[in-house]
Amino acid sequence: MPAPEGWRYKPRHALWDNKAVRAGALILLLALSGVIILALVREQTGTEGFLVGLGLAVLPVPLLVAAFRWMDRVEPKPWRNLVFAFAWGACAATLVAIMANGYATKWLLNTVNVAQRPDASAWGATFVAPVVEESAKAAAVLLLFLYRRRDFNGIVDGVVIAGITATGFAFTENILYLGNAFASDQSFGYSGLHSTTAATFFIRVLMSPFAHPLFTSMTGLGFGIAATLAPHRRVARALVPVAALLTAMVLHGVWNGSASLSALGFLAVYALFMVPVFGVLTWLTIWSRQNELRTIRTHLPAYQAAGWLTPPEPLALSSLRARGIARDLARRTGGPTAARAVAEYISFATSLAFLRQRAHNGTAGPDFTAREQELLHHLWQRRQVAQPALAQASAVVPVAFRPVAPTQGWGPPPPPSFGQQGWPGQAG
C-alpha cells in the first residue's frame, strides 16, 4: 500500500549552509579562547602549579558529567551539544570572567579610599563576579536554546546544558585556584594537610563541587520553562529566563559573600541555604524527568493506533527499565549493532513524542511535518530489530502504567504497508 505522495520523507543533503558556517565560527572561537585561557592560567600559576591544579581539578568532572547524564536518560542530548557547553564554560566563559573581573577589580581599587581597599576584593567577588560569570555561562544556554531548539524541550534539558557549562567553568577556575594555592605553598614551604592547596581542594572540590552547576542550573531552569511556553507568550518567554538569570546571580553572590564571613557563618550559609536549594533543584529535575516519561506514555499511542508502533511499544518506551532490558536483549541476540539500533530507535521515538507534545501545546515550529516524517523514517528503518526487543521488555512495566488513549484531533500519517521492506518510494 503506497503512502500519499505529499508526505514522503525527503532527506536534505546540503553540504554547506549557514549551520556549517556558524559551527565553524564557534569552533574557531572556542579554540582561540582555549589557547588564550591556557596561557593566562599558566602565566598565573606557573607550569608546575598548572599541572598540579589540572590533576586535582579534573577529579570531580567525570562525576558531575555522569550525574547530569543520569538526569538526561530519557532523551539524552547529542554529545556535540554537551561538548560545546563544556568547552564554552571551560574556555570562552572563563576568559570573559577573568578579563572582566580583572578590570572591575582594578577599577574598584583605583576608586575607593586606601582604607577601604581590603574590602574592594570582597565587593568584587560578591557583586561583580556573579553578574559577569553567570552572564558568560548563560550565553551557552542561550545559543543552544536558539540554534538547537529541537534538542531543548523542557526543564531537564535546560538544567543539563547549564550544569555541563558550569562544570566546564568550574574546571578551569579550579585549575587557577589550586595552581595558585600550590605555588603559594611552594613559596612558603607549606605541605600536607595544613597546606593552602589541601584547604582549597577540600572547599572547592570535595565540599562544593556542585556550586557553579547549581547557580547556572537556575538559568537553565528558566530557559527550560520558556521552551514549554507557546510562541505567542513572548513577554513570558523573555522574562522567565531573565528572572532565572538574576536568581543565579543572587545565589552566586550569596555564596561568594559567605567566604568573607567567619567559619561558622560560612558553614551556616552552606548548610541552611546552599544544600536545601540544591536538594529542591535535584527533586524538581527528577520530577521533570518522570514527567518526560509520562509525555511518552501520553503521545506515542497515537502512532501505535496509526500502525507505526506495535501495541507494547508505548508501554516499554515510557519505562527506563524496559528500555535497558530491550537493549540488553538486542545485544545478546544481535550483538552491538543490534543494541545500537534499539538505542537509536528509542531515541527517535522519544523525540517523536516530544515533538507531538509541542504540537499539542502550540509550540511546534513550521517544520513539524518534515521533522515528524524524518523521525518516522528512522523508526521504520530500525523496526525489525527494535520492535521484538521492546515487546519482550514491556512485560516488566507495571500494569498501572498502561498508556492512555491516543489524543484526539489531527493524527499521524498512515504507515507504509507492513509487507514493504523499505520506506515508500525508496530502495528496500
C-alpha positions in Angstrom: 0.0 0.0 0.0 1.9 3.1 -1.1 1.7 6.2 1.1 0.3 9.5 0.0 2.8 11.3 -2.2 2.6 14.6 -0.2 4.1 13.2 3.0 7.1 11.2 1.8 10.3 12.0 3.7 12.9 13.6 1.6 16.2 14.0 3.5 18.3 17.0 2.8 21.8 16.6 1.5 23.2 20.2 1.7 26.9 20.0 2.1 27.4 23.7 3.1 24.9 26.0 4.7 24.6 28.6 7.4 24.7 25.9 10.1 28.2 24.9 8.9 29.3 28.5 8.9 28.1 29.0 12.5 29.6 25.8 13.7 33.0 26.6 12.1 32.9 30.1 13.7 32.1 28.7 17.1 34.8 26.1 16.9 37.3 28.7 15.9 36.1 31.0 18.8 36.4 28.2 21.4 39.8 27.1 20.1 41.1 30.6 20.3 39.6 31.1 23.8 41.1 27.8 24.9 44.6 28.8 23.8 44.3 32.2 25.5 42.9 30.9 28.7 45.6 28.2 28.8 48.3 30.8 28.5 46.7 33.1 31.1 46.3 30.3 33.7 49.8 29.0 33.2 51.2 32.5 33.5 49.5 33.0 36.9 50.2 29.5 38.3 53.5 28.6 36.7 54.0 25.3 34.8 54.2 23.1 37.9 51.2 24.8 39.6 49.2 24.4 36.4 49.9 20.7 36.2 49.0 20.2 39.9 45.9 22.3 39.5 44.9 20.4 36.4 45.4 17.0 38.0 43.2 18.0 41.0 40.6 20.0 39.2 39.8 17.1 36.8 38.7 14.8 39.6 35.1 16.0 40.1 34.4 16.5 36.4 33.5 12.8 35.5 31.2 12.6 38.5 29.4 15.8 37.6 29.1 14.9 34.0 27.8 11.4 34.9 25.2 13.0 37.3 23.9 15.2 34.5 23.9 12.4 32.0 21.9 10.3 34.5 19.3 13.1 34.8 19.1 13.2 31.0 18.5 9.5 30.5 15.0 9.9 29.0 16.2 11.9 26.0 20.0 12.1 26.1 21.3 15.3 24.5 23.6 14.8 21.5 27.3 14.7 22.6 28.1 17.7 20.3 25.8 19.9 22.4 27.4 18.7 25.7 30.9 19.1 24.3 30.0 22.6 23.1 28.5 23.5 26.5 31.6 22.2 28.4 34.0 23.9 26.1 32.2 27.2 26.3 32.2 27.1 30.1 35.9 26.0 30.3 37.2 28.4 27.6 35.0 31.3 26.5 33.1 31.9 29.7 36.3 31.7 31.9 38.2 34.0 29.5 35.4 36.6 29.7 35.2 36.2 33.5 39.0 36.6 34.1 39.2 39.7 31.9 36.0 41.4 33.1 36.6 40.6 36.8 40.2 41.8 36.5 39.1 45.2 35.0 36.4 45.6 37.6 38.7 44.8 40.5 41.3 47.3 39.2 38.5 49.9 38.9 37.4 49.3 42.4 40.9 49.5 43.8 41.5 52.8 42.0 38.3 54.5 43.0 37.9 53.5 46.7 39.8 55.0 49.6 43.0 53.3 50.7 41.5 52.3 54.0 38.6 50.5 52.2 40.8 48.7 49.6 40.8 45.4 51.6 37.0 45.4 51.1 37.2 46.1 47.4 38.0 42.5 46.5 35.1 41.2 48.7 32.8 43.7 46.9 34.0 42.5 43.5 33.5 38.8 44.4 30.1 39.4 45.9 28.6 41.9 43.4 30.7 41.9 40.2 31.8 38.3 39.7 28.3 36.8 39.9 27.0 39.1 37.2 29.9 38.6 34.9 30.3 34.9 35.3 26.6 33.9 35.2 26.1 36.1 32.1 29.0 34.4 30.4 27.8 30.9 31.2 24.2 31.8 30.3 25.4 32.6 26.8 26.0 28.9 26.1 22.4 28.0 27.2 21.0 30.9 25.1 22.9 29.7 22.0 21.7 26.1 22.3 18.1 27.4 23.0 18.1 29.4 19.8 20.0 27.2 17.4 19.4 23.7 18.7 15.8 24.2 19.5 14.7 20.6 18.6 17.0 19.4 21.5 15.6 21.8 24.0 12.2 20.6 25.2 11.9 21.5 28.9 13.4 21.8 32.4 15.6 18.8 32.3 17.3 20.0 29.0 17.9 23.4 30.4 19.3 22.2 33.7 21.6 19.6 32.0 23.0 22.1 29.5 23.5 24.7 32.1 25.1 22.2 34.5 27.6 20.9 31.9 28.5 24.5 31.0 29.1 25.4 34.7 31.1 22.2 35.2 33.5 23.3 32.4 33.7 26.8 34.0 34.4 25.3 37.5 37.1 23.0 36.0 39.1 25.9 34.6 38.5 28.1 37.7 39.7 25.2 39.9 42.9 24.8 37.9 43.6 28.5 38.6 42.7 28.4 42.3 44.5 25.1 43.0 47.5 26.1 40.9 47.9 29.4 42.7 47.5 27.7 46.1 50.2 25.2 45.2 52.5 28.0 44.0 51.9 29.8 47.3 52.7 26.6 49.3 55.9 26.2 47.4 56.9 29.8 48.2 56.2 29.5 51.9 57.3 25.8 52.4 53.8 24.5 53.3 52.8 20.9 52.6 50.5 18.2 53.7 47.0 18.6 55.2 47.9 22.0 56.6 48.7 23.5 53.2 46.7 26.0 51.2 46.4 23.5 48.4 44.7 21.0 50.7 42.3 23.6 52.1 41.4 24.8 48.6 40.9 21.3 47.4 38.6 20.4 50.3 36.4 23.5 49.9 36.2 23.7 46.1 36.4 20.0 45.1 35.1 18.0 48.0 32.8 20.3 49.8 31.2 22.3 47.0 31.7 20.8 43.6 28.1 21.5 42.8 28.3 25.2 43.5 28.8 26.5 39.9 26.4 23.9 38.4 23.8 24.9 41.0 24.0 28.6 40.2 23.8 28.2 36.4 21.2 25.5 36.6 18.8 28.2 37.7 19.4 29.9 34.4 18.8 26.6 32.6 15.6 26.1 34.6 14.4 29.5 33.2 15.2 28.6 29.6 13.6 25.1 30.1 10.3 26.7 31.3 10.5 29.2 28.4 10.8 26.2 26.0 7.4 24.9 27.1 5.6 28.2 26.6 3.6 28.9 23.4 5.2 31.3 20.9 2.5 34.0 21.4 3.6 34.4 25.0 6.6 36.4 24.0 6.8 38.5 27.2 6.8 35.5 29.4 9.3 33.7 27.2 11.7 36.6 27.5 11.1 37.5 31.2 11.4 34.0 32.7 15.0 33.3 31.5 15.9 36.8 32.7 14.4 36.3 36.1 16.2 32.9 36.3 19.5 34.5 35.4 19.0 37.1 38.2 18.3 34.2 40.6 21.5 32.6 39.6 23.4 35.8 40.2 21.9 36.2 43.6 22.8 32.6 44.6 26.3 33.1 43.3 26.6 36.4 45.2 25.4 34.9 48.5 27.9 32.0 48.1 30.8 34.3 47.3 29.8 36.7 50.1 29.8 33.9 52.7 33.5 33.5 52.1 34.1 36.8 53.9 32.1 35.6 57.0 33.5 33.6 59.9 33.9 29.9 59.6 30.6 29.4 61.5 28.8 31.9 59.2 30.2 30.2 56.1 29.0 26.8 57.3 25.6 28.2 58.2 25.1 29.5 54.6 26.3 26.2 53.3 24.1 24.0 55.4 21.0 26.2 55.7 20.9 27.8 52.3 23.0 26.1 49.6 22.3 22.5 50.5 18.5 22.9 50.6 18.4 24.8 47.3 20.5 22.0 45.8 18.0 19.5 47.1 15.0 21.3 45.8 16.6 21.7 42.3 17.5 18.0 42.3 13.9 17.0 43.2 12.5 19.3 40.6 14.8 17.8 37.9 13.9 14.2 38.8 10.2 15.1 38.8 10.6 16.7 35.4 12.3 13.5 34.1 9.3 11.5 35.3 7.1 14.0 33.5 9.0 13.3 30.3 8.2 9.6 30.7 4.5 10.5 31.1 4.8 12.5 27.9 6.0 9.4 26.0 3.2 7.4 27.5 0.6 10.0 26.5 1.6 10.9 23.0 3.1 7.7 21.4 -0.2 5.7 21.5 -1.4 7.9 18.6 1.3 6.4 16.4 0.6 2.9 17.7 -3.1 3.4 16.7 -2.0 4.6 13.2 0.1 1.4 12.8 3.6 2.8 13.2 4.2 1.2 16.5 3.2 -2.2 17.9 0.9 -2.1 21.0 3.6 -2.9 23.6 5.9 -0.1 22.5 4.4 3.0 24.2 4.5 1.0 27.4 8.1 -0.1 27.0 9.4 3.2 25.8 8.0 5.0 28.8 10.0 2.9 31.2 13.7 3.3 31.7 14.0 -0.2 33.0 12.2 -1.7 30.0 14.5 0.4 27.6 17.6 -1.1 29.3 16.2 -4.6 29.0 15.4 -4.1 25.3 19.0 -3.0 24.6 20.3 -6.0 26.5 18.1 -8.4 24.7 19.2 -7.0 21.3 22.8 -7.2 22.3 22.5 -10.9 23.3 20.8 -11.8 20.1 22.3 -9.4 17.5 25.4 -8.0 19.1 26.5 -4.4 19.5 25.0 -3.4 16.1 21.5 -4.6 17.2 21.9 -2.9 20.6 22.8 0.4 18.8 19.8 0.1 16.5 17.5 -0.3 19.5 19.1 2.6 21.3 18.6 4.8 18.2 15.0 3.6 17.9 14.3 4.6 21.5 15.9 8.0 20.9 13.9 8.7 17.8 10.6 7.5 19.4 11.2 9.8 22.4 11.9 12.7 20.1 8.7 11.9 18.2 6.7 12.0 21.5 8.2 15.4 22.5 7.6 16.7 19.0 3.9 15.8 19.2 3.6 17.3 22.6 5.0 20.6 21.3 2.4 20.5 18.5 -0.3 19.7 21.1 0.8 22.7 23.2 1.2 25.0 20.1 4.9 25.3 20.4 6.0 23.3 17.4 7.8 25.1 14.6 6.8 25.3 11.0 9.0 22.3 10.2 6.8 20.0 12.3 5.6 17.9 9.3 9.1 17.4 7.9 10.5 16.6 11.3 7.8 14.1 12.0 8.4 12.4 8.7 12.1 12.3 9.4 11.7 10.6 12.7 9.2 8.1 11.4 11.6 7.3 8.6 14.3 6.5 11.1 11.9 4.4 13.2 10.8 2.4 10.1 14.4 1.6 9.2 15.1 0.1 12.6 11.7 -1.5 13.4 12.6 -5.1 12.6 15.3 -5.2 15.3 13.8 -2.9 17.9 10.2 -3.9 18.0 10.6 -7.5 19.1 13.1 -6.5 21.8 10.7 -3.8 23.1 7.8 -6.2 23.0 9.6 -8.6 25.3 10.8 -5.8 27.6 7.3 -4.4 28.1 6.5 -7.3 30.4 8.5 -5.7 33.2 6.4 -2.5 33.2 3.7 -2.4 36.0 0.1 -2.7 34.9 -0.6 0.7 36.5 1.5 2.4 33.8 -0.6 1.4 30.8 -0.6 4.1 28.2 -3.6 6.4 27.8 -5.9 6.6 24.8 -4.5 8.5 21.8 -5.1 12.2 21.7 -8.0 13.3 19.6 -7.8 15.7 16.6 -5.2 15.6 13.9 -3.3 12.3 13.7 0.0 11.0 12.3 0.2 9.9 8.7 -0.5 6.2 7.9 2.5 3.9 7.7 3.5 2.1 4.5 2.3 -1.4 4.2 3.9 -3.8 6.7 4.7 -6.0 3.8 7.2 -3.4 2.4 10.8 -3.7 3.5 11.7 0.0 3.0 10.4 3.5 3.0 7.8 4.3 0.3 9.5 5.4 -2.8 13.0 4.3 -1.7 15.0 1.2 -2.2 14.5 -1.6 0.2 
